[in-house]
Amino acid sequence: MGFVEIWWAIGFPIFLAGVGAGTTYAMIDSSWAEFWVARIAYTVAAFDAVGFLAVWLWAFVKWPAPFRLAAGALAVPILFLGLELTLRWVDLQEARLSATLTPRNVETPLIPATCKVPKGAFMVFMGSNLAIASKMPTTIVQMGDQEMLTVDMSAHQRLIIKTLRIFDENNDAIARIEDDDVWAAPSARYEKPDPTTFVVYDQNNAELLRISYLNIQAVSVRGQFHGENLPPLVIGDDKVQWGDKTFVDNCFGDLGSGGILPSQ
């Protein structure tokens, strides 16, 4: 069996499998691990094509050596440029689909006078209120015994939304994140307008949640949380409302106790 036959029997299927797997893993609700599978698949496909081209030019094409060198010098950069553009596309897909946020570089909001932030602690701003996360992962909102919003930090200072539960006033699920698996009800939607921000909308296109990763030390949370048999928690631009309780310029302290609403 000659090289061309081997290529069509083995190499070409590897190329197609690499392109197909990369596209699949990069487009369908992928987790961070699946995006890396996509990158690896595209890279394998590119090197497979380069290997075929090199052997074909030197073993089968009868052109003079300078022409074969010129063809290779032209084709190989084009293939690797295609790989570079494809990997950038995967990066954009990850930024758009995953529950991982990259930090902006904006100024940290005003810290309430009653808050003393330990060195190295992560700050969670809710309107004019502040909570402190001294360790990760940390639960920001907990209603009853249910975690509503939990975040973690990667080794590369990316903010990971590990757990999210958004319900409407009838306790019907609107959106959910569990270990980077992002889901929204058919009547609702979620989007990442940029790599730093995660937003959930209801069936009327009203914003239910906005998480903005301000900088490597701070995140801003705004939204509505409903827990069974509990008053709704509404985090606005300047205050937090829980039932008949209003919090303005308040320091919620360390989130290690289980969110700004501990089990009650």
C-alpha positions in Angstrom: 0.0 0.0 0.0 1.5 3.4 -1.1 1.7 6.6 0.9 -1.4 8.2 -0.8 -3.5 5.1 0.0 -2.3 5.2 3.6 -3.1 8.9 3.8 -6.7 8.4 2.5 -7.2 5.4 4.8 -5.6 6.9 8.0 -4.3 10.4 7.7 -7.4 12.0 6.1 -9.8 10.5 8.6 -7.5 11.8 11.4 -7.7 15.2 9.8 -11.5 15.1 9.5 -11.9 13.8 13.0 -9.7 16.6 14.4 -11.6 19.3 12.6 -15.0 17.7 13.5 -14.1 17.1 17.1 -12.7 20.6 17.5 -15.8 22.2 16.0 -18.1 20.1 18.2 -16.4 20.7 21.5 -15.9 24.4 20.8 -19.6 25.1 20.0 -21.9 23.0 22.1 -22.1 24.2 25.8 -18.5 23.3 26.4 -16.6 23.3 29.7 -13.1 24.6 30.0 -11.8 21.0 29.5 -13.7 20.6 26.3 -12.3 23.8 24.9 -8.8 22.3 25.5 -9.9 19.2 23.7 -11.0 21.4 20.8 -7.6 23.1 20.7 -5.7 19.8 20.8 -8.0 18.3 18.0 -7.4 21.3 15.7 -3.6 21.1 16.4 -3.5 17.4 15.6 -5.4 18.1 12.4 -3.0 20.9 11.4 0.1 18.8 12.0 -1.4 15.8 10.2 -1.9 18.1 7.1 1.6 19.4 7.4 3.0 15.9 7.6 1.1 14.8 4.5 2.2 17.9 2.6 5.9 17.3 3.5 5.9 13.7 2.5 3.9 14.3 -0.7 6.2 17.1 -1.8 9.4 15.2 -1.3 8.4 11.6 -2.1 5.8 12.0 -4.9 6.1 15.4 -6.6 8.7 15.4 -9.4 9.3 19.1 -9.4 12.8 20.4 -9.1 13.9 20.8 -5.4 13.7 24.7 -5.5 10.1 24.5 -6.6 9.2 22.0 -3.9 10.9 24.1 -1.3 9.0 27.2 -2.5 5.7 25.3 -2.4 6.4 24.1 1.1 7.6 27.5 2.3 4.3 28.9 1.0 1.9 26.2 2.2 3.2 25.5 5.7 2.8 29.1 6.9 -0.7 29.2 5.5 -1.6 26.0 7.4 -0.2 27.4 10.6 -1.9 30.7 10.1 -5.1 28.8 9.7 -4.4 27.0 13.0 -3.7 30.3 14.8 -6.9 31.8 13.5 -8.8 28.7 14.5 -7.4 28.7 18.0 -8.3 32.3 18.4 -11.9 31.4 17.3 -11.9 28.7 20.1 -10.8 31.4 22.6 -13.7 33.6 21.5 -16.1 30.7 21.8 -14.8 29.9 25.3 -15.3 33.6 26.3 -18.8 33.5 24.9 -20.1 30.2 26.2 -18.2 29.2 29.4 -19.0 30.2 33.0 -15.5 31.6 33.4 -14.8 35.4 33.5 -11.6 37.2 32.9 -10.9 40.4 34.9 -11.3 43.9 33.6 -9.0 46.6 34.8 -11.4 49.2 36.3 -11.1 50.9 39.6 -12.4 49.2 42.7 -15.7 50.8 43.9 -15.9 52.7 47.2 -15.4 50.5 50.2 -17.9 51.0 53.0 -16.4 52.8 56.0 -17.3 49.9 58.3 -15.3 47.3 56.2 -11.7 46.4 56.9 -10.5 44.3 54.0 -7.7 41.9 54.9 -4.7 41.8 52.6 -5.2 39.5 49.6 -9.0 39.1 50.3 -11.4 39.1 47.3 -14.2 41.8 47.4 -17.8 41.2 46.4 -19.7 44.4 45.8 -23.5 44.3 45.9 -24.8 47.8 45.4 -23.1 50.0 48.0 -22.5 46.9 50.2 -19.4 44.8 50.4 -18.7 41.2 51.4 -15.2 39.7 51.7 -14.0 36.3 50.4 -10.9 35.3 52.3 -10.8 31.9 50.6 -12.0 30.2 47.4 -14.4 28.7 46.5 -16.8 30.9 48.3 -20.6 31.1 48.4 -21.9 34.6 47.9 -25.6 33.9 48.2 -27.2 31.1 50.1 -30.9 30.9 50.8 -31.9 28.3 53.4 -29.8 25.3 52.8 -29.4 26.0 49.1 -26.4 27.6 47.5 -27.6 30.2 45.0 -24.3 31.7 43.8 -20.8 30.2 44.4 -17.6 31.3 42.7 -14.1 30.0 42.6 -10.8 31.4 41.3 -8.5 29.7 38.8 -4.7 29.7 39.0 -4.7 32.2 36.2 -7.0 34.7 38.1 -10.1 33.8 36.2 -13.3 33.9 38.1 -15.3 30.7 37.8 -19.1 30.6 38.4 -19.3 27.2 40.0 -22.9 27.2 41.2 -25.8 29.4 40.1 -29.5 28.9 40.7 -32.0 31.5 39.5 -35.7 30.9 40.1 -38.7 33.0 39.4 -41.3 34.0 42.0 -43.1 30.7 41.4 -39.9 28.8 42.2 -39.5 27.7 38.5 -35.9 27.4 37.4 -34.7 30.2 35.1 -31.0 29.5 34.9 -28.5 27.1 36.4 -24.7 26.5 36.5 -23.2 23.5 38.0 -19.4 22.9 37.5 -19.4 25.0 34.2 -22.5 23.3 32.8 -24.6 26.3 31.9 -28.4 26.0 31.3 -31.2 28.4 30.8 -34.9 27.8 30.5 -36.3 28.0 26.9 -38.2 31.2 27.8 -35.0 32.8 29.3 -31.5 33.3 28.0 -28.0 34.0 29.2 -25.1 35.8 27.5 -21.6 37.1 28.0 -21.5 40.5 26.3 -17.8 40.5 27.0 -15.3 38.0 28.7 -15.7 39.9 32.0 -19.5 39.8 32.4 -22.3 37.2 32.7 -25.9 38.2 32.4 -29.2 36.3 32.7 -32.5 37.5 31.2 -36.1 36.3 31.8 -38.8 35.6 29.3 -39.6 39.4 29.0 -35.9 40.2 28.3 -35.6 41.8 31.8 -32.3 41.4 33.4 -32.3 39.0 36.4 -28.6 38.8 37.1 -25.4 40.6 36.2 -22.0 39.4 37.4 -19.1 41.7 36.5 -15.5 40.8 37.2 -14.1 44.3 37.8 -10.5 43.5 38.5 -8.4 40.8 40.1 -9.5 41.9 43.5 -13.2 42.6 43.0 -16.5 41.4 41.5 -19.8 43.2 41.3 -23.1 41.3 41.6 -26.6 42.6 40.8 -29.7 40.5 40.5 -32.7 38.8 42.0 -32.7 35.5 44.0 -35.8 33.5 45.0 -35.7 30.8 47.6 -38.5 28.5 48.6 -40.5 29.9 51.6 -38.1 32.8 51.8 -38.5 36.5 50.9 -36.8 37.4 47.6 -33.3 38.9 47.7 -32.9 41.9 45.4 -29.4 43.2 44.8 -29.7 46.6 43.1 -27.3 49.3 42.0 -27.1 50.9 45.5 -28.8 48.6 48.0 -29.7 45.1 48.9 -33.3 44.4 49.8 -34.4 41.2 51.6 -38.0 41.2 52.5 -38.5 44.3 54.7 -34.8 44.7 55.4 -32.7 47.2 53.4 -28.9 47.2 53.4 -27.0 50.3 52.3 -23.2 50.9 52.8 -23.2 47.7 54.8 -20.3 45.4 55.5 -21.5 41.8 55.3 -18.1 40.5 56.5 -16.4 37.3 55.5 -18.5 35.0 53.3 -17.0 31.9 54.9 -20.1 31.6 57.0 -22.2 30.7 54.0 -23.1 33.7 51.9 -24.8 37.0 52.8 -27.9 35.1 53.8 -26.8 32.2 56.1 -29.2 29.3 56.6 -32.3 30.4 58.4 
